[in-house]
Amino acid sequence: MKSLIIGIVILAAAAFAIIPGGEYGFGLGWGGYVLNFLRGGVPVIAVLVGLIAAFIGIADMKDRAEAKKEKSKPQEPAEKGQD
């Protein structure tokens, strides 16, 4: 319950910070700064996501090649009753 209340308070504080101060008479007017942060952050996040996707793709290709190699490998006959 405590986490829910803290989350709601933080969301309200963020909304208060983004609301323009001149239009409604309150708010910090940080909306422009938030947009600038998003404009600068989105390309960086896109590069990171692209790198992660490329690494996952390479690992997937290696796994498929290894599985194909295992599948094409002839199975060895089981040893019969040698104790």
C-alpha positions as CSV (number, residue, x, y, z in Angstrom):
1,M,0.0,0.0,0.0
2,K,2.9,2.3,0.8
3,S,4.4,1.8,-2.6
4,L,1.1,2.7,-4.3
5,I,0.8,5.9,-2.4
6,I,4.4,6.9,-3.1
7,G,4.0,6.1,-6.8
8,I,0.9,8.3,-7.0
9,V,2.7,11.1,-5.2
10,I,5.6,10.9,-7.6
11,L,3.3,10.8,-10.7
12,A,1.4,13.9,-9.3
13,A,4.8,15.7,-8.7
14,A,5.9,14.9,-12.3
15,A,2.6,16.1,-13.7
16,F,2.9,19.3,-11.7
17,A,6.4,19.9,-13.0
18,I,5.4,19.5,-16.6
19,I,2.2,21.7,-16.5
20,P,3.0,25.2,-17.9
21,G,2.9,27.8,-15.1
22,G,1.3,30.7,-17.1
23,E,-1.8,28.9,-18.4
24,Y,-3.2,27.5,-15.2
25,G,-1.6,29.7,-12.6
26,F,0.5,26.8,-11.1
27,G,3.0,24.3,-12.2
28,L,6.7,24.6,-12.9
29,G,6.6,24.8,-16.6
30,W,9.3,22.1,-17.3
31,G,7.5,20.8,-20.3
32,G,10.0,22.2,-22.8
33,Y,12.9,20.7,-20.9
34,V,11.2,17.3,-20.8
35,L,10.7,17.5,-24.6
36,N,14.3,18.5,-25.1
37,F,15.4,15.5,-22.9
38,L,13.2,13.2,-25.0
39,R,14.5,14.5,-28.2
40,G,18.1,13.9,-27.1
41,G,17.4,10.6,-25.4
42,V,15.4,8.8,-28.1
43,P,18.3,8.4,-30.6
44,V,20.5,7.1,-27.8
45,I,17.9,4.6,-26.7
46,A,17.3,3.6,-30.3
47,V,21.1,2.8,-30.8
48,L,21.2,0.8,-27.6
49,V,18.1,-1.2,-28.6
50,G,19.5,-1.8,-32.0
51,L,22.8,-3.1,-30.6
52,I,21.0,-5.4,-28.2
53,A,18.8,-6.7,-31.1
54,A,21.9,-7.3,-33.3
55,F,23.6,-9.2,-30.5
56,I,20.5,-11.4,-29.9
57,G,20.3,-12.0,-33.7
58,I,23.9,-13.1,-33.8
59,A,23.5,-15.4,-30.8
60,D,20.3,-16.9,-32.4
61,M,22.2,-17.6,-35.7
62,K,25.0,-19.3,-33.7
63,D,22.5,-21.4,-31.8
64,R,20.7,-22.5,-35.0
65,A,24.0,-23.4,-36.7
66,E,25.0,-25.5,-33.7
67,A,21.6,-27.2,-33.6
68,K,21.8,-28.0,-37.3
69,K,25.3,-29.4,-36.8
70,E,24.0,-31.6,-34.0
71,K,21.1,-32.8,-36.1
72,S,23.2,-33.7,-39.1
73,K,25.8,-35.5,-36.9
74,P,25.3,-39.3,-37.2
75,Q,24.3,-40.9,-34.0
76,E,26.7,-43.4,-32.4
77,P,25.4,-46.9,-31.8
78,A,24.8,-47.7,-28.1
79,E,27.2,-50.1,-26.5
80,K,25.6,-53.5,-25.9
81,G,26.0,-55.3,-22.6
82,Q,29.7,-54.7,-22.0
83,D,30.3,-54.7,-18.2
